[in-house]
């Protein structure tokens, strides 16, 4: 289970936007540039507010390690596999139809990556609907100074 801490920025309905501070693990992560770690910006994550957290509350969020690993493999491996598969298939099809094999490989690789990114976009929409793949609020560590959770929130 991957566990991080954050501060609730905004509560709207049953959802909370949480600003997650960078942990020490972020400094050694190979993907830190893609999530703006180098710029010093915190990540904003939207989670279900099933604990009734209010704006300013420090909370703990978690995501199952298996889900995180599966999604990471898909995001990193699927486009590369699609690029290689599309290039090989494009070269074979190009040779069969007397098209320049280099051009056919490039076109096949681009087409394969386009299909992979479209599939990832569709997967992202379905993953948001599945509770097991989303980060969730596990506990409230420190309540803010607001008298009760619904007051003065935007």
N, C-alpha and C positions, 0 to 999 in steps of 0.2 A: 504494500500500500504506500503510495506516495503522498506525503502529508506536507502541506505548506500553511503558513499563516498569512492573514491579510486583514485589511480594514475595510469595512463596508462604506462605500462611497455614496451609494444611492439605493433606495428601496422603492420599487414600483410594483404594486400588487403582490404577487407571490414570488417575485424574483428580486435578487439583490446583486448589484454590481460591486465586486470586491477588488480592491487594489492589492495585488500580491507583491510583497517586497521580494527582491532578489535574495536568494539564499547563497551560501558559499558554494553549493553545487553548480550554480549558474556560471561561476567564473571559469570552471574547467569544462563546461559543456561545449561540444563542437558546434551546436546550433545557436549559440548565444547571439550571433549577429542577426539571425532571422527573427528573434523575439525582442529585439531592441535592447539587449543587455548592455551593449557597448555604449549606447547613448545615455544610460543611466535611468531610463524610463521604467516605471513599474508596469507590470502586466495588469490588465483589467479583465476579470473573468466574471461571467454571469452564472449564478447558481440559484437553485431553488431555495427560497427562504423558509424552510420548513421548521426552523427553530425560533422564528420571530425576532431575528436580529434587527437592530435599528442602525441608523446612520451613525458612523463613528465607532461602532463596536468592533473589537478585535476578535476575529474568528479563526477557526481552523477548517481548512478544506482538504479533501482527499480525493484521490482517484485510484482505482485498483491498478496494481502494477501490470497485470496481464492485459488490461484494456489499453494502457499507455503503450506497452510494448507492441501490441498488435497494430495500433494506429500509427505508431512511429515507423514500423516496417512497411506498412502500406504507403505512407507518404513518401518515404525515401526510396523504397525498392520498386514500387509499381512503375513510376515514370522511367526509371533506368531500364527496367525489363521491357517496357513498351517501346522505348527508343531502339534498343538492340533488336528486339523481335521485328519491329516495323522496318528497320533497315535491312535485315536479312530477307524478310518477305518481299520488300520492295525490290531488292536486287534480283531475287529469283523471278518475280513477275516481270521485271524490266527485261531480263534476258529472254524470257519466253515470248515477249511481244516486240523484240528488236528495238527496245528503248535503251538509251545510254544507261548502263547499270549504276554508275555513280549518281546520276540524277534520280534514278528510280529509288536507290537506297536512301538518299536524302529526303525525298518526298515521302517514302514509307516511314522513315524514322519520325518525321514531323507529324505525319498522320497518326502514328502510334502514340506519340506523346500527347497529341490533342485529345485522343480518345481516353487516355489515362487520366488527364486532368479533368475531363468531363465526368469520368467515372468517380474520381475523388470528390468532385463537387457534389454529385448525387449522394455519395456515401456520407459526406459531411452533413447533409440535410437529414439523412436517416439516422445517423449517429446521434444527432441532437435530440431525436425523438426517443432514443433508447436510454433508459435510466442508468443502465450499467456502464455506459461509456462516458457519461458526463461527470464532471467534478461535482462533489456534493459537500454541503456544509455539515461538519461532524459535531462541532461544539462551539459555544461562545466562550472565549477566554476572558474577555474583559468588557463589561458594558460601558458605554459612553455616558456622558453627563446628562443626556436627555432623560426626562422623568419616565417616559414609557415609549415603547417602540414605534408607535404610529405618529408621534408628534414631530412637527417641523421637518418632515422628510419630503424629498422631491423625487 
